[in-house]
Structure formats: structure tokens, C-alpha cells
Amino acid sequence: MTVQRVVVLGRGGAGKSTFARRLAGLTGLPVVELDRLFWQDGLRPLSPEQWAEIQEQLAGGDRWILDGDLGPHDVLAPRLRRADAVVVLDFSLPRSAWRAARRGRERTDFWRWVVAYRRRWLPSVAAAVRQHCPGAEVHVVRTPRAAERLLAALSLSG
């Protein structure tokens, strides 16, 4: 299957943006980093209604990679409904925490989300994927080596 609309999800520090950029380089798909659109000045989140509207516009295109998981603030349905592939980077907490810490300082709510991701947020992400894009290719990636294999496979199918 050739992927044209890819959603990349995962806890903070998992490497979503890096994975998305690499996939874009291999497939020619344009990538949108959702964090840049979602967070307003002072790290204020958009309202769920505003966020859903922006995503409807983004997902309306024929070819894209939408990179981002906004945890408790996210509205996944608009982008999942149009996705033909979903990649969930489910790397370990120590790996993700180390990567996030290397990037710089983060707020306490970010760290709560990172720590609780697998237990609290991943089940709701999985349920949203099952509900909104049952026909999509779903890839749950647990190691950097598995991410490399997936990038190679997706680049061959594109």
C-alpha cells in the first residue's frame, strides 16, 4: 500500500518530528509539525473547536504527514479520519525522557504527560485509531531499530 496521509503520534521526546522529517525526505510527502500550530503565546493551547477546525483544513489535502501528539489537549478525529497510515512511536520512558531533557526545560504538565503516556494516554490513542481510521495501516514502533525498518519499508512502498 502506498501511503499518502500519515499521522505520527507518541509521547514527548519519542522523536516524532525527526521520524516525520525523515519519512518526508524518503516519500516526498509534505510534513506539518502540529505543535507549532497548536500552542499560542505563553504556551496556551487552542480551544478544542479551533484545533479541530485547523486539522480539518490540514487533513483536507491529498498528501501529508501530520506530526504531533498533544496528549490531554488533542482532538485526534479530524486527522485520523483521513489517514491511510498511523505511526505510534511507543519508545520507553527512559529513552523519551532523556531525549526531552536534552531539548531543554519543559513544564511540569509536560512531564506528567510523558510519564503517564503508556498507561493513561496510549489506550485512548489506540481507541481513537480503531474508531476513526479502521482501514489505515497502523504501526506501533517500540525501538529505534524498528523505526529504521519502518522507514525503509514505507520508502519502498511510496
Buried (B, 14 or more C-beta within 10 A) or exposed (E): EEBBBBBBBBBBBBBBBBBBBBBBEBBEBEBBBBBEBBBEEEEEBBEEEEBBBBBBEBBEEEEBBBBBBBBEBBBBBBBBBBBBBBBBBBBEBEBBBEBBEEEEEBEEEBBEBBBBBBEEBBEEBBEBBEEBBEEBBBBBBEEEEBBEEBBEEBBEEB
